[in-house]
Amino acid sequence: MPNMALKKTAMPEQEPNIRNKNFEEVSLGYTEEMAVSEAQRCLNCKNRPCVNGCPVNVPIPEFISLVAKGDFAGAYEVLSSANSLPAVCGRVCPQETQCEEKCVRGIKGESVAIGRLERFVADYHMKNFKGSVKKAESNGRKVAIVGAGPAGLTCAGDLAKLNYDVTVFEAFHTAGGVLMYGIPEFRLPKEIVQKEIDMLKNLGVKIETNMVIGKVLSVDELFESGFDAVFVGTGAGLPGFLNIPGEGLIGVYSANEFLTRINLMKAYLDDYDTCIIKPKNAAIIGGGNVAMDAARSAKRLGAENVYIIYRRSEKEMPARLEEIEHAKEEGIIFKLLTNPVAIHGDKDGRVEKIECVEMELGKPDESGRCRPIVKEGSNFTIDIDVAIVAIGNTPNPLIRTTTKGIEANKYGCLVVNEESMQTTREGVYAGGDAVTGAATVILAMGAGRKAAKAIDEYLQSK
């Protein structure tokens, strides 16, 4: 019997005043009974609108129908056929604006909890099936992947399944990209990411860390050493700043640095000697998911007051609704229609205050959002000791400045053919944030899948 409940099966969570003091995962996941009940809400539509809303085209009705029958192993086979990182996507994808937005059940009531079911199936598989995936026999063709983030790992996994000899070159000492250094443990446990990476290794994917392509080796040298194609998935790791007075003071961080020190360098653990200022009062400038991650991390480091400073209203905030709600529940203070104009320091050069002005919304700008306008004479200050700038990132210029024939646009993003993801140089492909600028994990994965298909077609034609 189908479950015609209008609301999703609720996801168990840690209580807000408990979780804001630890880095353990906030959402606790479905039980088997919850997963089956939620899966039975799916109408198994013939036209499958949810699939069209998924950047990697997961066969959603098929895997959910197997969950409804209690066939969790079969559901994983279907799910993993299209998604190399299902446990990750089930946690961090903005399903509410993608697959779930297209769900027919959302017309009258709430959509099916596709993301929660994806997470359940992936977690169930990790827990109950320990056997390694059989490594495919190599076809003799070699492909280099630059960057072990979502785009690179997805491209690597798809190519390995097609029998290519794949090597991933990662600049950091740990693979995973933004999944490891950017997204906090309480949203995406690193053990989960590592297990997904280990599954790719079982397919035969080789990963070399501490390899800064453009420094240790160039793209040209990769071709000279025998690689037949190269995929660039280096992300958008160059942080933007406000260009206001005081950004050079002690206690001002980019969100990239702050989150990397916490996530990759384990600054929240006492047995790690990672240099970081644990704030008493922190201001985070920005309104996206990265700003929410930084604010919630600062709270967990012991901050008494954490402020989100955003120049538009909550309606215009680009962060996921779930992340905004979680931040509010955890005591984060939202200073909306507010914009910083200066950061003031004490005599020792340490952050002491942030000076802001009030804003009001005018007519929509080129982004479609209302343009914020300064209210003259509205200046005020907030006492802080840490300021974290989370206003977006752009691609690092290293690859494009050290590789012949690769073009970039005025924002530093690599120029590609949108159908094949090939750059302006033959044999070199790119995807993810290196092409789009900072975006979502699942969009990067979609680009990785598209590039893998194109690389296969390119090398087959040769």
C-alpha positions, 0 to 999 in steps of 0.5 A: 500500500502506498504511503499517502502521508503529506509530510516527509518522514522526519529525520532524527537529529541531535538536540540544538543545545547539545549539537552546537557544542560538538562536531558529531553529525547533526542528522542521525539518519533513517532506520530501516522502518523509516526508510521503507515508510518514506519510500512508499510515499513515492508514486513511481511516476512514468515520466520521472520528473525527479530524474530530470532534476538530478545533475547526474541523472540517478534513476530515482524511482527505481532505487526508491521502489527497491527500498520500499520492498526492503531490497536495500542491496538492490537499491544501492546497485541502482543508485551507484550505477549513476552516482559515485559518491551517494553517501556524500550526495545524500548529505550535502546536495540541495535536493530541495532545488533539484530532484525534490523540487520536481517531485509530484508529491510536492504539489500537495504536501511535501516531496519524497525525501529523496536525499534522505533515502539516498543517504540511508541506502549508501550508509546501509551498504557501507555498514553491511557489505564489506567486500571490495569491488572487483577491479576492472582490467585496464584497456591500456589507455591512461587518463590523469585527473587533476584534483581529488574533489567531487568533479575529479573523483566522479570522473575518475570513478566513471573512467575506471568502470570503463577500464581506463588506467586512472591516476588522480593528482591531489595538491593536499595530503588528503584526497577529497577536496572541498568534501574534506577541507570545506564541509564540517564534520557535523554535516559530512563525517570525514570517515564517510568521505574516506569510505567513498574514496576507498571504493574508488581505489578498489575500482583501480583508481590511483591517487597521488597526494602532495602533487601540485600540478603546475608546480611539481609537474605541468599538464604538458609533462603529464602528456609527455609521461604517457597520459592520453587525456587530462581532466582538470577539476581543481575547484575554486580555492582562491578566496574573495575579500571585501577590500575594506580597511582592517582586513589585514588584522590578526583574527581576520580569516577567509572562510577557506582558511578557517574551515580548512584549519578546522576540518582538514587540520582538526583544530577542534580536537585538543590533541591536534596542535593546529594554530587557530583563534578560538573566538569569543565573538565572531562575525561571518560575512556572507549568506551562503552555505560556506558562511553557515558552515563557518558560523556553526563551526565558530559556535562549536569552538566555544564562541559566545556570540556568532553573527551572520552579517548579510547585506540582503534579506533572508529571502535572498540568502543563497544558503540551503533552507535546512542550513539556515534553520539549523544555524538559527536553532543553534543560536547563530545571530542573523544581522540581515540588511547589514554590510561591513565597511571596516574592521577595527583593531586594538593597539596590538593589531588584533580584531576588536570591532566590526563597523557596519551600515544598515541596508535597504533593498532596491530594484533587482540587479543582474542576478535577479536579486534586489540590489542593496542600498546603503542607509546613510548615517546608519553606521554601528559597531559590533564587538568581535575578536574574529572576522570570517569572510565568506563571500565566494571563491574563484579558481586558482590561476595555477593551471591556466598560467602554466599550461599552453592553449588553455583559455579562461574567461574574465573571472578566471574560469576555464573555458570549455565546450559545454557538451563535451567539457573539453577546454580550448586545448585538445585532450584536456577537459575540465569541470566543476568549480574550475569552470563554473566558479563556486557551485554545488557538489552535485553540479561538479559531479555532473560535470565529471560524469559528462567529461568522463563520457566525452573522454571515452568517446575521444580516446575511442575515436583515436 
